[in-house]
C-alpha cells in the first residue's frame, strides 16, 4: 500500500531519482517552495516517498508524540550508522532510560562550571589570532567549539588531534546527507565517497573509544561531562560501554558542529549589517572587562548578543531537515498516514514562512526584543521539541553567547573581497566560502565593570 493519493505532490519528481536532484542542488529553495502546495506535501527521496510538514502546528503534533512519530526515516537511519544508538538517534523504546541517565550531565546547576571551562578555552583560542589574519571562519569556529567541547566533556585541552577530528566530522556529515538518497545496495559499493565516509566513521569511533578507555583508567572524577556519564545510574544500572561511546559520539558531534555553524553564520550576518555590529560592540564594551573573555555571570547582561544568536538559529538552523517514522496508522491534517511512512520536518522551512516571521529573509535580532530567546516559541524549533528536544540546548546557547561576545569584544571580522558565501547542506547547514579578515578592535570603554 502507498501513501494516500489525495495528499498534494511536489512537482518536479523524476523517475527513480524523485526529488533527490532538487534536494541535492537547491535544497533550501525546494523546501521553502513546498508550503504553496499544502500543509502536507508528498515528495520522493530517491525511490522512497515521504511527507513534508509545512505547518508549524503539524510539526508540533509530531514532535510532541514521539511514540506515534518515532525517530526514524532515511536521515536518522544514516545518522545512526555513524553516531550509533545514542540519545539523538535511538528509538522511542530506548529513549526514556537514556534521557534519565544523560540528563544528569546537563543539569542547570552544572552550567557555571562548564561555562568556566568554556571561557578559558575560548580566550586561549581567540588569543592566538593575529591582526590582519585571514581565516576560514567555519574552520576557526569549529576549532573553538572543539576545544571547549573536549574540555567540558573529557577535561582534555590537547590540540594534537583537532585537525583530524574536524576533517573526519566534515566527511561524516556530508556523507550522511548524500547516503540518504542512495538505494540500500549502493551504500556498500566501494566508491571513493563511501570509502572516505567509512574510514572517517571508523577513525572517529576508534578515537572516542580510546579517550573513554584512558579516562576510565585514570579513575578520576574531574567534574567533566564524561565522568558524570560514567557515574550515572538508574536503579543501580548505568550506561554500558557501547552506550557511553554512542552518547559521546553524539554529544561531541553536536557540541562541535552545530555551535560552530551558528557562530559562523552569526559573524557573517554581522559583517553584512554594520549597524547591528556597532550595537553589539556597544553592548560588549559596556558589559565586559577590557581584554577579558565573557563569563557565565555576564550572560544576563548580554541581551543583544543572545538575540543575535536566536535570530541566527531562526535564519540558519543547523539541523535544517530531519525525519521521523510513523509507527502506526494515523492521520495528519485529515490525511491518512500509513505505518512506516517517513515524515520530514524542516526548521528551515518553518522559520522562513512570512506568515510566521514577516520579511523572513531579513536578519533582524529585534524580532526577539521582549520575546523568548530560549526556543519555547512553537514556530522556533532549532532544537526540536517534546521529550526529544535537544538535551544540550542550554549548553550550546551558553557556549555560543560566550564565544560571540568574546570574539566581538576584541576583534572585527570583515569579508574578503570577492568571497562568495553559500550554504552547504549536510547533517548540518554550514556556510561555505566564508573567508574573513581579522582586525583588532580598540574599545572606547576601558572602565567596563569587572566580573567576580
C-alpha positions, 0 to 999 in steps of 0.5 A, spaced: 500 500 500 502 507 498 501 513 501 494 516 500 493 519 493 489 525 495 495 528 499 498 534 494 505 532 490 511 536 489 512 537 482 518 536 479 519 528 481 523 524 476 523 517 475 527 513 480 531 519 482 524 523 485 526 529 488 533 527 490 536 532 484 532 538 487 534 536 494 541 535 492 542 542 488 537 547 491 535 544 497 533 550 501 529 553 495 525 546 494 523 546 501 521 553 502 517 552 495 513 546 498 508 550 503 504 553 496 502 546 495 499 544 502 500 543 509 502 536 507 506 535 501 508 528 498 515 528 495 520 522 493 527 521 496 530 517 491 525 511 490 522 512 497 516 517 498 515 521 504 511 527 507 513 534 508 510 538 514 509 545 512 505 547 518 508 549 524 502 546 528 503 539 524 510 539 526 508 540 533 503 534 533 509 530 531 514 532 535 510 532 541 508 524 540 514 521 539 511 514 540 506 515 534 512 519 530 518 515 532 525 517 530 526 514 524 526 515 516 532 515 511 536 521 515 536 518 522 537 511 519 544 514 516 545 518 522 545 512 526 550 508 522 555 513 524 553 516 531 550 509 533 544 508 538 545 514 542 540 519 545 539 523 538 538 517 534 535 511 538 528 509 538 522 511 542 523 504 546 530 506 548 529 513 549 526 514 556 532 510 560 537 514 556 534 521 557 534 519 565 541 517 565 544 523 560 540 528 563 544 528 569 550 531 565 546 537 563 543 539 569 542 547 570 546 547 576 552 544 572 552 550 567 557 555 571 562 550 571 562 548 564 561 555 562 568 556 566 571 551 562 568 554 556 571 561 557 578 559 558 578 555 552 575 560 548 580 566 550 586 561 549 583 560 542 581 567 540 588 569 543 592 566 538 589 570 532 593 575 529 591 582 526 590 582 519 589 574 519 585 571 514 581 565 516 576 560 514 571 562 519 567 555 519 574 552 520 576 557 526 569 556 529 569 549 529 576 549 532 573 553 538 567 549 539 572 543 539 576 545 544 571 547 549 567 541 547 573 536 549 574 540 555 567 540 558 566 533 556 573 529 557 577 535 561 582 534 555 585 541 552 590 537 547 590 540 540 594 534 537 588 531 534 583 537 532 585 537 525 583 530 524 577 530 528 574 536 524 576 533 517 573 526 519 566 530 522 566 534 515 566 527 511 561 524 516 556 529 515 556 530 508 556 523 507 550 522 511 546 527 507 548 524 500 547 516 503 540 518 504 538 518 497 542 512 495 538 505 494 540 500 500 545 496 495 549 502 493 551 504 500 556 498 500 559 499 493 566 501 494 566 508 491 571 513 493 565 517 497 563 511 501 570 509 502 572 516 505 565 516 509 567 509 512 574 510 514 572 517 517 566 513 521 571 508 523 577 513 525 572 517 529 569 511 533 576 508 534 578 515 537 572 516 542 573 509 544 580 510 546 579 517 550 573 513 554 578 507 555 584 512 558 579 516 562 576 510 565 583 508 567 585 514 570 579 513 575 578 520 576 572 524 577 574 531 574 567 534 574 567 533 566 561 531 562 564 524 561 565 522 568 558 524 570 556 519 564 560 514 567 557 515 574 550 515 572 545 510 574 538 508 574 536 503 579 543 501 580 544 500 572 548 505 568 550 506 561 554 500 558 560 501 554 557 501 547 552 506 550 557 511 553 561 511 546 554 512 542 552 518 547 559 521 546 559 520 539 553 524 539 554 529 544 561 531 541 558 531 534 553 536 536 557 540 541 562 541 535 558 542 529 552 545 530 555 551 535 560 552 530 555 553 524 551 558 528 557 562 530 559 562 523 553 564 520 552 569 526 559 573 524 557 573 517 550 576 518 554 581 522 559 583 517 553 584 512 549 589 517 554 594 520 549 597 524 547 591 528 555 590 529 556 597 532 550 595 537 553 589 539 560 592 540 556 597 544 553 592 548 560 588 549 564 594 551 559 596 556 558 589 559 565 586 559 572 587 562 577 590 557 581 584 554 577 579 558 573 573 555 565 573 557 563 569 563 557 565 565 555 571 570 555 576 564 550 572 560 544 576 563 547 582 561 548 580 554 541 581 551 543 583 544 548 578 543 543 572 545 538 575 540 543 575 535 544 568 536 536 566 536 535 570 530 541 566 527 538 559 529 531 562 526 535 564 519 540 558 519 538 552 523 543 547 523 539 541 523 535 544 517 531 537 515 530 531 519 525 525 519 521 521 523 517 514 522 510 513 523 509 507 527 502 506 526 496 508 522 494 515 523 492 521 520 495 528 519 491 534 517 485 529 515 490 525 511 491 518 512 498 516 514 500 509 513 505 505 518 512 506 516 511 512 512 517 517 513 515 524 515 520 530 514 520 536 518 524 542 516 526 548 521 528 551 515 522 551 512 518 553 518 522 559 520 522 562 513 514 562 512 512 570 512 506 568 515 510 566 521 516 571 521 514 577 516 520 579 511 523 572 513 529 573 509 531 579 513 536 578 519 533 582 524 535 580 532 529 585 534 524 580 532 526 577 539 526 584 543 521 582 549 520 575 546 523 568 548 530 567 546 530 560 549 526 556 543 519 555 547 516 559 541 512 553 537 514 556 530 522 556 533 524 549 533 532 549 532 532 544 537 526 540 536 521 539 541 517 534 546 521 529 550 526 529 544 528 536 544 535 537 544 538 535 551 544 540 550 540 546 548 542 550 554 549 548 553 550 550 546 546 557 547 551 558 553 557 556 549 555 560 543 553 567 547 560 566 550 564 565 544 560 571 540 561 576 545 568 574 546 570 574 539 566 581 538 569 584 544 576 584 541 576 583 534 572 585 527 571 580 522 570 583 515 569 579 508 574 578 503 573 581 497 570 577 492 568 571 497 562 568 495 558 565 501 553 559 500 550 554 504 552 547 504 547 542 506 549 536 510 547 533 517 548 540 518 547 547 514 554 550 514 556 556 510 561 555 505 566 560 502 566 564 508 573 567 508 574 573 513 579 578 515 581 579 522 582 586 525 583 588 532 578 592 535 580 598 540 574 599 545 572 606 547 570 603 554 576 601 558 572 602 565 567 596 563 565 593 570 569 587 572 566 580 573 567 576 580 
